[in-house]
Amino acid sequence: MDKLPVEYAQYLEGKDELHVESIMPIFRESIVEGLYGVHIRGLSGHSEQAYVDETVPFGKIKITSV
């Protein structure tokens, strides 16, 4: 896999292994496509949802709470 964009790597810092495993497929999808960034909604652990979002520039993360 290619190197993670800076914001992706920063987001993962200090996260537990389960959280990292759950978010990495979305980061990988973003990296492979190379077009859009990631939107993360929710912020309360298990209720978090992440997806590649065409309104977010590649390599960036948008975080919103529900």
C-alpha positions in Angstrom: 0.0 0.0 0.0 1.1 3.5 -0.7 2.2 5.8 2.1 -0.7 7.3 4.1 -1.5 11.0 3.5 -0.4 13.1 6.5 -3.9 13.7 7.8 -4.8 10.0 7.7 -1.7 9.1 9.6 -2.3 11.9 12.2 -5.9 10.7 12.6 -4.7 7.2 13.4 -2.2 8.2 16.0 -3.1 6.9 19.4 -6.2 5.0 18.1 -6.7 1.5 19.4 -6.0 -1.5 17.1 -9.7 -2.2 16.5 -10.4 1.3 15.5 -7.5 1.4 13.1 -8.6 -1.9 11.5 -12.1 -0.6 11.0 -11.1 2.7 9.3 -8.2 1.4 7.2 -10.3 -0.1 4.4 -11.8 3.4 3.8 -8.4 5.0 3.8 -7.1 2.4 1.4 -10.1 3.0 -0.9 -9.4 6.7 -0.9 -5.7 6.1 -1.6 -6.3 3.6 -4.5 -8.8 6.0 -6.2 -6.6 9.1 -5.4 -9.5 11.4 -6.0 -11.4 12.1 -2.7 -10.8 12.3 1.0 -12.6 10.7 3.9 -15.7 11.8 5.9 -16.0 10.5 9.4 -19.3 10.9 11.2 -20.2 10.2 14.8 -17.2 10.3 17.3 -18.5 8.0 19.9 -16.5 4.9 19.2 -18.7 2.1 17.9 -21.2 4.5 16.2 -18.6 6.1 14.0 -19.1 5.8 10.2 -16.5 6.6 7.6 -16.7 6.8 3.8 -14.9 8.3 0.8 -16.6 11.6 0.2 -16.4 13.4 -3.2 -16.8 16.8 -1.4 -13.5 16.2 0.6 -10.2 16.8 -1.2 -7.9 13.8 -1.5 -5.7 13.3 1.6 -8.0 15.3 3.8 -10.5 14.2 6.5 -13.8 15.8 7.4 -15.1 15.0 10.8 -18.7 15.7 11.9 -20.7 14.6 14.8 -24.2 13.2 14.3 
